Structures are given as C-alpha cells and as structure tokens.
C-alpha cells in the first residue's frame, strides 16, 4: 500500500515539473480573405460563393446589394450578346463648375467607366432588346447631359429596330454640377419615351435601390410596365423634406418599393434571381 502511494506521489511530482503553469496550446485556423462577406443590412456573415451565385442577395435577410452595370448586364443578357453603343461620350463642364472635371476623372479612374450609364443592344432568351443600366457607383448615377443623351439615343435605336427598351435605374437624381442642362434631360428623355408609346414599342422600367430625384420624375416612372427590386428606395424628394412641407408624419415604409406597390405606383416587385425570367416572359407576351 505504501509503495502505491509513493508511486502515485512520484507521478504527481513529475506532472508538476513538466506541465504546471503551461497553457494548453490552441491551434489557430486561418481563413483566407474573401471566403466570407458581411451583409450591409443584417451584418450576418455569408459564404462569398453563395453570395455571388445569388446575385448579391443576402440569403438570410434578402437584402439586395448594389450591382455594377457590368454585373447587371451579365445577369440579364444572354452570354456574349450585349454590344455597347455610344461608349465614347464624355461629359463637359458647361457651367464651369469648380472641380467638376477633377471629380469626373476620379470616378472614371475608380469605376473604369466613362459615364454613369451603359447602353447597348443585347438579347434575353434570344429576344433582342435595347438596354441601359445606370451606375450608382459613378456620381450616384446622377443624370447629366451625357446620361440623358445616351438614354435618348438608346430609345431611338429601339424605335428604329422596333425592339423593347429596358432601363435599369439607380440614381440620386439630376446632376447639380450641370444645373439647367441636367434638368433639361428630364424633358428630353420623357419626350423620347412618349415616341415609343405612340409607336407601341414596349418600354420596361426597372427600379433599383435607390431611384430618386429627376430620374424618377422622368423616364423611370414612365414605363409601360414598372418593376422594382425588393426594398428599393423610390421617390422624388426626401422623406424629411416632405414631412416638413406638409406638416404630417409619414409611414415608416414610405417611399419603399412595397409602399409604392400598395399604392399602385409600380406593377410588381421581383427578386433579383427571378428578374431575367420575368423580363423574358413579359417580352414574349408583348411580341408582335
């Protein structure tokens, strides 16, 4: 019995000498950059591969993050079918607005695009369309002279070819650096849309987050069919400005896509993964 306790005591002493005070080592697992992304809305971590496959829609809260025009075109148009037009058009500074040229240059360098819209001809499930996508990453998709001119020329191309026009809006409105020249684009684009209506050429307006100001007050709200992505902010003036003007409290969901659908200002809300399919069905239904 004594031998047992002595042996046990010896083992304890050995343990104390070799392990006492030492922390158990923990193996750290390094996660490569880009594996996860954080949702801007719910802050949840998402596998980046799943996020990209779902067209930047959060699988948990269904928040639709902003897309670049090139990402949007790849999502909507058939592979290798899109041909850009009027890509070389550049904005000038008609009002000699301070630092406007420098601001344009910085956005061109950052986005690798010349202006706040990309226009061209492509196909959706084999159906030829004229398509334009505003770029919310370029001066918040604001509409200056070049944006208005490119939209007008795209509409004229749709009229010439007698093909549907599809415009994706994402904008803060008119471009203040161009003043009255920017506001004139509202009338010009609206007049072009009216020509399409008279010739019975289908025009589909797709509103994304956000679509506001002079863009919403002109061509974006004139579609034969108006579609919105879920949760998009849509409206002319800001909510706070309206409340201060009418001296009334507005609903929490005021100017959301869901609110506008309820009030009849848009025709449908379509989640991004189903958008191409929906556009294809509408175009087929309206083919002559």
C-alpha positions in Angstrom: 0.0 0.0 0.0 2.8 2.4 0.9 4.5 1.6 -2.4 1.3 2.5 -4.2 1.1 6.0 -2.6 4.8 6.6 -3.0 4.5 5.7 -6.7 1.4 8.0 -7.1 3.2 10.8 -5.3 6.2 10.5 -7.7 3.9 10.7 -10.7 2.3 13.9 -9.3 5.7 15.5 -8.9 6.7 14.6 -12.4 3.4 16.2 -13.7 4.0 19.4 -11.7 7.5 19.8 -13.0 6.6 19.2 -16.6 3.1 20.7 -17.1 2.3 23.0 -14.2 1.9 26.6 -15.4 1.9 25.7 -19.0 -1.2 26.6 -21.1 -2.7 24.1 -23.5 -1.7 25.1 -27.0 -4.6 26.1 -29.3 -4.3 25.5 -33.0 -5.5 28.6 -34.9 -7.3 28.1 -38.1 -6.6 30.8 -40.7 -9.4 31.7 -43.0 -8.3 33.1 -46.4 -9.6 36.6 -47.3 -12.7 36.6 -49.4 -14.3 33.5 -48.1 -16.9 35.4 -46.2 -18.7 38.7 -46.8 -20.8 40.7 -44.3 -24.3 41.7 -45.3 -24.7 45.5 -45.2 -28.2 45.2 -43.8 -28.3 42.4 -41.2 -24.5 42.2 -40.7 -24.5 38.4 -40.9 -21.6 36.6 -42.5 -22.3 34.9 -45.8 -20.2 32.5 -47.9 -18.9 34.7 -50.7 -19.5 31.9 -53.3 -23.2 31.6 -52.3 -23.5 35.4 -52.3 -22.2 35.7 -55.8 -24.3 32.8 -57.1 -27.4 34.6 -55.6 -26.5 37.8 -57.4 -25.5 39.7 -54.2 -28.8 39.0 -52.4 -28.4 38.1 -48.8 -29.8 34.6 -48.2 -30.8 35.5 -44.6 -32.5 38.9 -44.8 -32.9 39.1 -48.7 -31.2 42.5 -48.8 -30.3 43.3 -52.4 -26.9 44.9 -52.5 -25.9 47.3 -55.3 -24.6 45.8 -58.6 -22.3 47.5 -61.1 -23.7 47.9 -64.6 -21.5 45.2 -65.9 -22.7 42.8 -63.3 -26.2 43.7 -64.1 -25.7 43.1 -67.8 -24.1 39.8 -67.2 -27.0 38.8 -65.1 -29.8 39.9 -67.5 -28.4 39.5 -71.0 -27.6 36.2 -72.8 -23.9 35.4 -72.7 -21.8 37.4 -75.1 -24.9 39.0 -76.6 -24.5 42.6 -75.3 -23.0 45.2 -77.7 -22.3 48.6 -76.1 -23.2 51.8 -78.1 -22.2 55.4 -77.6 -19.5 54.3 -75.1 -17.1 57.2 -76.1 -19.4 60.0 -75.0 -17.9 62.2 -72.2 -19.3 65.0 -70.0 -18.1 68.5 -70.3 -18.4 71.4 -67.8 -20.9 73.7 -69.4 -21.3 75.9 -66.3 -17.6 75.9 -65.4 -18.5 74.3 -62.1 -15.5 74.3 -59.7 -13.6 70.9 -59.6 -16.2 69.2 -61.8 -13.6 67.8 -64.3 -11.5 66.5 -61.4 -14.5 64.8 -59.9 -15.4 63.2 -63.2 -11.8 62.0 -63.6 -11.7 60.5 -60.1 -14.9 58.5 -60.7 -13.7 57.3 -64.1 -10.5 56.1 -62.6 -12.4 54.4 -59.7 -15.1 52.7 -61.7 -13.2 52.2 -65.0 -16.3 53.6 -66.8 -16.6 56.9 -68.7 -20.1 57.9 -67.5 -22.9 57.0 -65.2 -24.8 54.8 -67.7 -24.0 51.9 -70.0 -26.3 51.4 -73.1 -26.4 48.9 -75.8 -28.2 46.1 -77.7 -28.5 42.6 -76.3 -30.8 39.6 -76.1 -32.8 38.0 -73.3 -33.5 34.3 -74.0 -32.9 35.1 -77.7 -35.2 38.2 -77.8 -33.5 41.4 -79.0 -33.7 44.4 -76.6 -32.2 47.8 -76.2 -30.9 48.0 -72.6 -29.5 50.7 -70.4 -28.2 50.5 -66.8 -27.4 53.4 -64.6 -24.3 53.2 -62.4 -24.9 54.2 -58.8 -21.1 53.9 -58.2 -20.5 56.8 -60.6 -21.6 60.1 -59.0 -24.6 58.2 -57.6 -26.0 57.6 -61.1 -26.8 61.2 -61.4 -28.3 62.3 -64.8 -26.2 64.9 -66.6 -26.2 65.8 -70.3 -24.4 62.6 -71.4 -26.7 60.3 -69.4 -29.8 62.0 -70.9 -28.3 61.9 -74.4 -27.3 58.2 -74.2 -30.8 57.2 -72.9 -32.4 59.2 -75.8 -30.2 57.6 -78.4 -30.9 54.2 -77.0 -34.7 54.9 -77.2 -34.3 56.0 -80.8 -32.4 52.8 -81.6 -35.3 50.8 -80.0 -37.6 52.8 -82.2 -35.5 52.1 -85.3 -35.2 48.4 -84.7 -38.7 48.1 -83.2 -37.5 46.2 -80.2 -38.3 46.6 -76.5 -36.5 49.1 -74.3 -35.4 48.1 -70.8 -33.9 50.7 -68.5 -32.4 49.9 -65.0 -32.5 53.0 -62.8 -30.3 53.6 -59.8 -29.8 57.3 -59.2 -29.8 60.2 -56.8 -31.4 62.4 -59.5 -30.2 65.3 -61.6 -26.5 66.2 -61.6 -26.2 69.5 -59.8 -22.9 70.4 -61.5 -24.7 70.8 -64.8 -27.6 72.8 -63.5 -30.3 73.6 -66.0 -28.6 71.4 -68.6 -29.2 68.4 -66.3 -32.8 69.3 -65.7 -33.4 69.6 -69.5 -32.6 65.8 -69.7 -35.9 65.1 -67.9 -37.9 66.6 -70.7 -35.7 65.1 -73.4 -35.9 61.5 -72.1 -39.6 61.9 -71.4 -40.3 63.0 -74.9 -38.3 60.0 -76.3 -40.4 57.7 -74.1 -43.6 59.3 -75.5 -42.4 58.4 -79.0 -42.1 54.8 -78.0 -45.6 54.9 -76.6 -47.0 56.3 -79.8 -45.3 53.6 -81.8 -46.4 50.9 -79.4 -42.9 49.9 -78.6 -42.6 48.2 -75.2 -40.7 50.1 -72.5 -39.9 48.3 -69.2 -38.6 50.4 -66.3 -36.8 48.5 -63.6 -36.3 50.5 -60.4 -33.4 49.5 -58.1 -32.1 51.0 -54.8 -32.2 54.0 -54.9 -34.2 55.6 -57.6 -34.9 59.2 -56.7 -35.0 62.9 -57.9 -35.2 63.9 -61.5 -34.6 60.3 -62.8 -37.7 59.0 -61.0 -39.6 62.2 -62.0 -38.9 61.5 -65.7 -38.2 58.3 -67.7 -38.0 55.9 -64.7 -41.7 56.4 -63.8 -43.0 56.3 -67.4 -42.6 52.6 -68.2 -45.4 50.6 -69.8 -44.5 48.1 -67.0 -42.7 49.2 -63.9 -40.8 46.6 -61.9 -38.9 47.1 -58.7 -36.4 45.1 -56.7 -37.5 44.4 -53.1 -36.8 47.1 -50.5 -35.7 49.7 -53.1 -35.9 53.4 -52.0 -38.1 55.2 -54.7 -39.2 58.7 -54.7 -38.7 62.3 -55.8 -37.9 64.4 -52.7 -36.6 63.1 -49.4 -39.0 61.9 -46.7 -37.9 64.6 -44.1 -38.4 67.4 -46.7 -41.9 66.2 -47.4 -42.8 65.9 -43.7 -41.6 69.4 -43.1 -43.5 70.7 -46.1 -46.9 69.0 -45.4 -46.5 69.1 -41.6 -47.5 65.4 -41.3 -45.9 62.2 -40.1 -45.3 59.8 -42.9 -45.4 56.0 -42.6 -42.1 54.2 -41.7 -42.1 52.3 -45.1 -42.8 55.5 -47.1 -41.1 55.5 -50.5 -40.2 51.8 -50.3 -41.0 49.5 -53.2 -43.5 47.7 -51.1 -45.3 51.0 -50.2 -45.4 52.1 -53.9 -46.8 48.7 -55.0 -49.6 49.0 -52.4 -50.4 52.5 -53.7 -50.3 51.4 -57.4 -47.2 53.3 -58.5 -45.4 50.2 -59.6 -46.7 47.0 -61.2 -44.6 44.3 -59.5 -41.7 43.6 -57.1 -39.4 40.9 -58.4 -36.4 39.4 -56.5 -33.2 39.6 -58.4 -32.7 35.8 -59.1 -36.1 35.8 -60.9 -35.6 39.1 -62.8 -34.3 37.7 -66.1 -37.0 35.1 -66.3 -39.7 37.7 -65.5 -38.4 40.1 -68.2 -38.2 37.3 -70.7 -41.9 36.3 -70.1 -43.1 40.0 -70.4 -41.2 40.5 -73.7 -42.5 37.3 -75.2 -46.1 38.2 -74.2 -45.8 41.6 -76.0 -44.1 40.4 -79.2 -46.0 41.4 -82.3 
